């Protein structure tokens, strides 16, 4: 399903709020980097940003968000292994 208009912007806003929220929570000591919720916030925020940047054809942001999402996924994988 291809989102357009305001619905695409909602997806982008979710990604931004989730990633910044995770960074805030970690920076101010509310969660640690090895907390599953912190990593899930990074994973879901990064994944939605990947969709958003693909739709907007923002290639530099796509690269950053892809790496961000991969790091979160690997961190989660290591938590469960």
N, CA, C and O of each residue as an XYZ file, in Angstrom:
324
protein
N       0.841     -1.177      0.000
C       0.000      0.000      0.000
C       0.886      1.241      0.000
O       1.785      1.378      0.830
N       0.624      2.123     -0.925
C       1.406      3.347     -1.021
C       0.628      4.480     -0.362
O      -0.494      4.797     -0.756
N       1.248      5.080      0.648
C       0.616      6.188      1.362
C       0.942      7.503      0.669
O       2.011      7.665      0.080
N       0.005      8.434      0.750
C       0.215      9.754      0.161
C      -0.287     10.810      1.123
O      -1.035     10.517      2.055
N       0.130     12.030      0.888
C      -0.385     13.167      1.631
C      -0.146     13.083      3.123
O       0.942     12.733      3.581
N      -1.187     13.413      3.874
C      -1.055     13.499      5.324
C      -0.761     12.156      5.962
O      -0.088     12.111      6.992
N      -1.244     11.050      5.385
C      -0.980      9.742      5.995
C       0.502      9.390      5.921
O       1.034      8.765      6.839
N       1.168      9.779      4.851
C       2.611      9.571      4.760
C       3.335     10.433      5.789
O       4.319      9.995      6.386
N       2.856     11.651      5.996
C       3.467     12.532      6.986
C       3.280     11.997      8.407
O       4.143     12.197      9.262
N       2.163     11.322      8.662
C       1.937     10.701      9.970
C       2.965      9.595     10.199
O       3.502      9.463     11.299
N       3.236      8.807      9.173
C       4.258      7.760      9.270
C       5.617      8.385      9.568
O       6.345      7.902     10.435
N       5.960      9.449      8.860
C       7.226     10.136      9.107
C       7.304     10.716     10.510
O       8.346     10.644     11.162
N       6.201     11.290     10.971
C       6.174     11.858     12.323
C       6.331     10.766     13.374
O       7.022     10.966     14.372
N       5.691      9.605     13.161
C       5.849      8.485     14.097
C       7.320      8.081     14.192
O       7.851      7.912     15.289
N       7.975      7.927     13.042
C       9.393      7.546     13.042
C      10.250      8.553     13.774
O      11.119      8.181     14.564
N      10.007      9.848     13.512
C      10.783     10.893     14.167
C      10.562     10.885     15.674
O      11.522     10.919     16.442
N       9.317     10.843     16.095
C       9.003     10.879     17.533
C       9.572      9.652     18.238
O      10.078      9.759     19.355
N       9.493      8.505     17.603
C       9.976      7.269     18.218
C      11.495      7.273     18.377
O      12.011      6.910     19.434
N      12.200      7.679     17.342
C      13.669      7.700     17.416
C      14.151      8.771     18.399
O      15.025      8.509     19.224
N      13.587      9.962     18.310
C      13.995     11.021     19.237
C      13.591     10.671     20.663
O      14.327     10.949     21.610
N      12.421     10.061     20.812
C      11.983      9.633     22.143
C      12.933      8.618     22.752
O      13.267      8.710     23.933
N      13.371      7.650     21.955
C      14.319      6.647     22.445
C      15.634      7.306     22.841
O      16.209      6.980     23.880
N      16.101      8.217     22.026
C      17.354      8.930     22.324
C      17.221      9.738     23.615
O      18.122      9.728     24.453
N      16.105     10.429     23.769
C      15.846     11.201     24.986
C      15.842     10.301     26.214
O      16.499     10.596     27.212
N      15.093      9.195     26.135
C      14.985      8.285     27.278
C      16.339      7.718     27.678
O      16.634      7.571     28.864
N      17.156      7.400     26.686
C      18.490      6.864     26.965
C      19.422      7.947     27.483
O      20.166      7.718     28.437
N      19.391      9.110     26.877
C      20.306     10.192     27.263
C      20.080     10.676     28.686
O      21.023     11.090     29.361
N      18.840     10.626     29.143
C      18.528     11.113     30.484
C      18.356      9.991     31.503
O      17.831     10.207     32.595
N      18.804      8.790     31.136
C      18.879      7.691     32.083
C      17.574      6.978     32.401
O      17.499      6.230     33.376
N      16.544      7.201     31.590
C      15.274      6.509     31.828
C      15.314      5.056     31.349
O      14.650      4.191     31.920
N      16.094      4.794     30.302
C      16.313      3.429     29.819
C      17.781      3.285     29.446
O      18.448      4.262     29.105
N      18.266      2.072     29.515
C      19.637      1.784     29.088
C      19.614      1.238     27.667
O      18.577      0.793     27.176
N      20.756      1.279     27.022
C      20.846      0.821     25.639
C      20.543     -0.664     25.504
O      20.174     -1.113     24.418
N      20.688     -1.442     26.581
C      20.390     -2.879     26.492
C      18.946     -3.187     26.881
O      18.602     -4.347     27.106
N      18.105     -2.168     26.960
C      16.687     -2.337     27.259
C      15.940     -2.694     25.973
O      16.115     -2.041     24.944
N      15.112     -3.730     26.040
C      14.394     -4.187     24.844
C      13.492     -3.096     24.272
O      13.362     -2.986     23.053
N      12.868     -2.292     25.128
C      11.964     -1.239     24.645
C      12.732     -0.151     23.903
O      12.238      0.404     22.921
N      13.916      0.149     24.364
C      14.770      1.124     23.683
C      15.101      0.631     22.271
O      14.989      1.381     21.301
N      15.506     -0.626     22.169
C      15.858     -1.174     20.867
C      14.642     -1.321     19.955
O      14.743     -1.115     18.746
N      13.496     -1.676     20.529
C      12.268     -1.768     19.722
C      11.838     -0.396     19.204
O      11.355     -0.277     18.079
N      12.014      0.630     20.020
C      11.705      1.991     19.557
C      12.620      2.378     18.399
O      12.161      2.955     17.413
N      13.905      2.066     18.512
C      14.836      2.364     17.420
C      14.500      1.570     16.170
O      14.554      2.102     15.062
N      14.153      0.293     16.342
C      13.821     -0.551     15.199
C      12.554     -0.060     14.502
O      12.542      0.095     13.280
N      11.496      0.183     15.259
C      10.234      0.592     14.625
C      10.340      2.006     14.055
O       9.814      2.277     12.976
N      11.012      2.902     14.764
C      11.198      4.250     14.234
C      12.039      4.255     12.969
O      11.715      4.939     11.998
N      13.118      3.491     12.988
C      13.974      3.398     11.803
C      13.265      2.772     10.618
O      13.415      3.227      9.484
N      12.491      1.723     10.883
C      11.771      1.048      9.798
C      10.729      1.972      9.173
O      10.579      1.994      7.951
N      10.014      2.726      9.989
C       9.022      3.640      9.414
C       9.707      4.784      8.666
O       9.194      5.266      7.656
N      10.866      5.215      9.164
C      11.621      6.236      8.444
C      12.142      5.707      7.105
O      12.227      6.460      6.135
N      12.484      4.441      7.045
C      12.903      3.856      5.763
C      11.765      3.968      4.755
O      11.978      4.390      3.619
N      10.569      3.595      5.164
C       9.404      3.701      4.275
C       9.200      5.150      3.849
O       8.998      5.440      2.670
N       9.254      6.057      4.823
C       9.039      7.482      4.560
C      10.072      8.031      3.572
O       9.718      8.728      2.621
N      11.344      7.715      3.804
C      12.381      8.261      2.933
C      12.354      7.626      1.545
O      12.722      8.273      0.564
N      11.926      6.379      1.452
C      11.733      5.780      0.124
C      10.634      6.516     -0.628
O      10.784      6.831     -1.809
N       9.533      6.788      0.058
C       8.415      7.478     -0.574
C       8.803      8.895     -1.002
O       8.337      9.386     -2.030
N       9.655      9.548     -0.213
C      10.091     10.917     -0.516
C      11.325     10.951     -1.414
O      11.747     12.022     -1.852
N      11.901      9.788     -1.686
C      13.127      9.646     -2.471
C      14.269     10.474     -1.877
O      15.013     11.146     -2.591
N      14.381     10.403     -0.557
C      15.445     11.098      0.175
C      16.556     10.083      0.438
O      16.589      9.445      1.491
N      17.447      9.943     -0.511
C      18.398      8.835     -0.506
C      19.413      8.913      0.628
O      19.765      7.876      1.190
N      19.893     10.087      0.983
C      20.859     10.194      2.084
C      20.213      9.771      3.399
O      20.827      9.063      4.197
N      18.989     10.201      3.622
C      18.268      9.792      4.833
C      17.981      8.298      4.818
O      17.986      7.651      5.866
N      17.734      7.756      3.652
C      17.485      6.320      3.540
C      18.695      5.530      4.030
O      18.542      4.535      4.738
N      19.887      5.965      3.660
C      21.099      5.266      4.086
C      21.257      5.319      5.601
O      21.536      4.299      6.231
N      21.083      6.489      6.183
C      21.223      6.645      7.637
C      20.201      5.784      8.370
O      20.544      5.080      9.319
N      18.959      5.839      7.932
C      17.905      5.092      8.612
C      18.028      3.590      8.416
O      17.638      2.816      9.290
N      18.562      3.175      7.286
C      18.805      1.751      7.078
C      19.856      1.227      8.047
O      19.686      0.165      8.646
N      20.939      1.976      8.197
C      21.984      1.581      9.140
C      21.429      1.596     10.569
O      21.708      0.682     11.345
N      20.658      2.610     10.917
C      20.043      2.725     12.247
C      19.193      1.488     12.546
O      19.268      0.915     13.633
N      18.393      1.094     11.573
C      17.495     -0.056     11.743
C      18.282     -1.356     11.854
O      17.941     -2.219     12.663
N      19.316     -1.501     11.059
C      20.146     -2.704     11.119
C      20.822     -2.811     12.491
O      20.873     -3.894     13.074
N      21.337     -1.701     13.000
C      21.976     -1.713     14.318
C      20.968     -2.147     15.385
O      21.293     -2.972     16.239
N      19.760     -1.604     15.345
C      18.737     -1.982     16.323
C      18.367     -3.455     16.193
O      18.206     -4.142     17.202
N      18.229     -3.946     14.962
C      17.878     -5.348     14.754
C      18.970     -6.280     15.277
O      18.673     -7.289     15.917
N      20.227     -5.946     15.008
C      21.341     -6.768     15.496
C      21.393     -6.734     17.024
O      21.640     -7.760     17.658
N      21.164     -5.571     17.610
C      21.157     -5.466     19.072
C      20.057     -6.334     19.688
O      20.282     -7.012     20.690
N      18.876     -6.308     19.085
C      17.788     -7.157     19.570
C      18.127     -8.633     19.407
O      17.856     -9.436     20.299
N      18.713     -8.987     18.282
C      19.085    -10.372     18.034
C      20.084    -10.837     19.104
O      19.969    -11.940     19.636
N      21.063     -9.976     19.407
C      22.068    -10.338     20.427
C      21.447    -10.484     21.800
O      21.925    -11.286     22.602
N      20.388     -9.729     22.097
C      19.724     -9.831     23.381
C      19.068    -11.195     23.585
O      18.986    -11.697     24.705
N      18.603    -11.784     22.484
C      17.887    -13.043     22.573
C      18.744    -14.261     22.298
O      18.284    -15.390     22.465
N      19.982    -14.051     21.880
C      20.877    -15.181     21.611
C      21.802    -15.438     22.767
O      22.622    -16.354     22.709
